Amino acid sequence: MNIWKVIIGLASLLLLGNELAVAADFNKGLKAAQSGDYATALAEWAPLAESGGNADAQYNLGVLYAKGNGVEKNVKTAAKWYELAAEHGHVIAQSNLADLYEKNEDALKDDPIAATWYELLASGVGDAKAQFEMGTKLLEGDGILKNVEAGTKLHLLAAEHGYAPAQTHMGHMFDKGVGVIVNHKSSLQWYVLAAEGGNADAQYELGNKYAHGYGVRQDHREASKWLILAGKQGDVDAQFEMGIKYSVGKGVLENDSKAVEWFTLAAKQGDSDAQAKLAKLFRGGDGVPVDLVRTYMWCNLAAYNGDDNSISAKENIAKLMTNTQIVQAQELSNRCLDSGYTDC
């Protein structure tokens, strides 16, 4: 037996154990803070922040001292913890630290230091992804204390740096009034920026706005333009919507063959609505030859994926089929599903 392999293996297990223990302690503190038990949170996070150099723990201690949660409020101590986290690249700690130095009207106020941290935050698109991800954590309370205002601020910063997912999310936020006042004009502006940059989510949202007249004049042709772009990038909702548009001729010329193409793209991503639509098209011979076996197959898959109406539709179509056809359709269903929809 190679003794060095044993030693290395044991060392690896010890390191893994330590990492799991750290995660457990941090999460215990997070749950305590979320329930208002700040004393327990402080007890769990302080060792991680002091000796472990855990940036999230350091940031969370900064929040406790900045707000006076479970401790006496002390912006200088808050700044100390924020700075330690900020030096580890913790984006929201950098933002909070800049705010402390700029906005506090006491001995902590220091505009040059504030400017230094703000400059770091605004240093370029390369940091925008980190800003967006940290903003998302704050908005959702994922691993740190939930803070909608701070999360919105980081998303806006990332969006202004040209990060398309952040621009798209700002569109959502202005649509729903999350962290900001509802403003459909601002929502549209952010969606346009992201969509023109090639973001499929924004292209879909823009298409949806024009299709339904949400904050804009309803325009089915404009909607189709954006939905086609999103659909070509694999957006399943856009693919389904284009199937509908080609079926009825909204914003595009009615074309059942094109409808089949778009529904097939969505169906092969497991979309039960698209699978149910395909079943109807194969049953009626719209855009494809009448094919009861394919009708049954798509009904079967749609039912499997949760479309309750397809259960009765499958039973009805089975009445028109031979036992051999039904077995064939079931085999096709299994093959299609087992292949991940590549062999349908």
N, C-alpha and C positions, 0 to 999 in steps of 0.2 A: 504493500500500500504506500502511495506517495504521501508522506506526512505533510508536505507543503500544501498539497491540494486540500487536505483535511483542514489545515489551519486557515487557508483562504476561505474555504466553505463556511467554517464557523464564524469567521470575521464578517462575511457577507450576511449571514443570518443575524448577527448582532446589529449590524448597520440597518438591516431591514426592520428589525424589532424596534430600534430607536426611532426610525422614521414613522412607523405605525404609532408609536407612543406619542410622538410629537403631534401627529395629526389628531389623535384621540384627545389630547389635552387641549389643543386649539379648538376643536369642535365642541368640547365640553364648555369651554369659555364662551364660545359663540352662542350656544343654546342658552346658557345662563344669562348673557347680556340681553338676548332677544326676549327673555321672560322677565327682565327687570332685575335680575340678581347680579348686580354689578360687582359685588364683593367677590363672588366666585369667579366671575370673568377676570377680574384683576388678578386673583390668585393663580389662575391658570395661564394667563398671558404673560405676566411679568417675567417668570423664568425663561420663557421662550424668547421674549424680547431682549432680555438682558444678556443671557449667555448663549442662546441659540441663534441670535441674529435674524429671527423670523420677521420679515418685513411686514407681513399682515398683522402680526401681533403688535409690532411697534406702532403701526398705523392705528390700530384699534385702541391702544393705550392713549395715543394722541387725542383720539375722539373723546375718550372718557374724561381726560383732563380739560379739554377745550369746552366740554359741555357741563362738567361738574357732575358726571354720573358715577355715583359710588365713591367719589373722592371730592376733595375741595377743588373748586374750579381754579385752574392755574394755567394761563396761556403760555407762560415761559416753559413749563414742564411739557405742555402739549407740543410746543415748538421743538423741544429736544427730541421727543419721540417721532414727530413728523420728519425731522431732519434725518434721523437714523434710517427711517424707512425710505425717505426720498433718495438717500445716497445709494440704496439698493435698487433704485429705478422704479419705486412705487409711485405711479403717476398721480394718483389722487392725493397722496401725501405731499408730493411736490406742489400740487395745486393749493391744498389747504395751507401749506407753509407760506406760499406766496401771498395768500389772502391775509394770513396772520400778520405778516410784516407790513403789508400795505394798509390794512384797515383798522388795526388796533391803535387807539389813541393813547397809548401808555408808553412805557420805556421800550416796549418791544418794537414799536413802529420803526421801520427802516426801509425807505423807498428803494435805495440801490440794491439791497438784498432781495427785496420783493421782485424787482426788475430782473435780477439774475435768474430767479426760479421761473418767472413768467417766460423769459427768453428761452430757457431750456424746454419748457412745455410747448412753446411755439416754434421749436427748432426745425420742424419739417415733417413731410409726409411719412418718413420712416418711423416716427413715433405715433402716428395716427392710429395704427392698429392696436397698439398698447392702450392708447387713450380710450378707444372704443370698447375694448375688452374690459378695462377697468370700470368704465361707465356702465356697462352691462351688469357687472357684478354688483355695483352700487344700486342700480335700479331694481335688481332681483333679490338683493340681500344674499348673494351667493358667496359665502366664505368671509364676508365682512358685513358690518352693520348697514342695513338698508338706508339709502339716502337718495331720494328721487332728485332733489335739487342738484346735488353734486354729480350724480350720474348724468343728468341732462346737460350739465355744463361740459362734462367731458365728451359726450356725444356730439355736442355742438362744435367743440374744439376740433374733434376728429373730422367732422363734416366740412368744416371750414378749411381743413388741410387737404380736402379733396378725396377723402376715404369714402368710396361709394357705399359700402354697407352702412356707414354712419349717416350718410346723406339720406339713404333710403329710410333708415330708422327715424331720422328727424321728420321725414314725411309722415310716417306712422304717428309720431308723437303729436304733430300739429293737427293731424286728422282726428285723433282720439282725445286730445287735451291732456296728455300725460306729461306732467312736468312743465307744461306750457299752456297758454290759452289756445283754444281751438282757433285755427286760422287756415282755411282751405287754400288761400293764396300762397301762404308760406309753404304749406304742404306740397302744392303743385311745383313750386320753384325747386324744392329739394329733390322731388321725384325726377324732374326734368334733368337736373344736373347729373344725378346718378344714372338715369336711363341713357342719356347721351354718352355717358362714359362706358356703357355696355353692361350695366348691372341688370340681370334678368328679373330680380325681384321688383326693382323700380319700374322696369318696362311693363311688367304685369300690372302693378298698381296704377300706373299711368293709363294703361289700356282700360282697366276697370273703371277708373274715374270718367273717362270719355264715354265708355259704354253706358254708364248709368247716369251721367250728368252730375257727379259728385263734385261740387265746387267749380265746375266748368260747364260750358254749353255742351249738351250731348252731341256727340259726333262719332257715329259708328265707323266711319272710314278711318278716322284718326285712332280710334280704339283698336281697330284691326291691325293697323301699322305697328303699334307697340306690342300687341299680343303675339303677332307673328314673330317679332324679334325675340320676345321672351320664350316663345314655344320652341324656336329653333335652338335655344340654349338649354332646352330640357325642362322648362317650367311646366309641370303637369297641369296646373290650373289653366294656364294660357292655352295649352294644347287642347284641353277639353272645350274651352270657350270658343276656339277657332273651329272646332268640330261643329258646335252649335251654329256659329255664324254661317258656315258654308251650307249647313242643312237648311237654313231658313232664308239665306241671302241678306244678312244685315252687315253693311259695310264692305261686303264682297259680293260678287255674283254667286247666286245659288249654284252649288256644284256638289252633288252627292259623293262623287269619287274623291274630291278633296276632303269632304267631311269624314269619309272612311279613313283617309290617311291620317288626319289629325286625331280622330278618336283612337286609332290603332296605336299611335305614339303614346297617348295617355294610358290606354288599356295595358300596354306592355310595361308600364310603371306601377301596375297594380291598382289603378283607379277604377273602383267598382262602377261609378256612374258611366264612365266611358265604355266599360265592358258591357253594361246593360244597353247602351246606345248601339254598340256594334251588333249585339244580338238582334235588335229590332231591324237594323239595316239588312242583315243577312236574311232575316225572315221575310222582309218585304221586297228584297231585291233592289234596294236603293243604293246605287253606286257600286254594287257587286251583284253577281248572280245569286239567285235564291239558293240557300244552302242550309238545310235543316240541321246537319251535323255541326256546322260552325255556329249556328244559332244556339243550339244546346250547349256547346262548349263555352261560349261567352256567357250564357246565362249561368252555367255551372260555376264559372270563375267569379262572376259578379256576386252570386249568392255566397260563395266561400269568403269573399272579401267584405261581406256585410250588407249587401243590397237585398233587403227582405222581399221586395217585389219580384226579384228574379227567381225566387223559390217557386212561386206559383206560375211564373212564366215558363220555367223549365218543365213543370208538371204538365202544362198545357201543350207545349211543343212535343213532349214525349208521346202524347196521344196520336200524333201524326207520323210517328217514326216507327220503324221496325226495331226489333230487339238488337239486330246486328248494328244498325245505325247508332242506337243508344250506347252500345258497348264501344263503338268506334269513337263517339263523342267523348265518352268518359276517359278513354285512353289518350285522346288528344289533350284533354284538360290536364291530366296528370303529367304528360310530357311537357306541356307548356309551363306548368307551375314548377316542375322539377328543374327546368332549364333556366329559371329566372326570367321567363317570358321571352327568351331568345328563340325558342323553337315552338311557335304557335301556328 
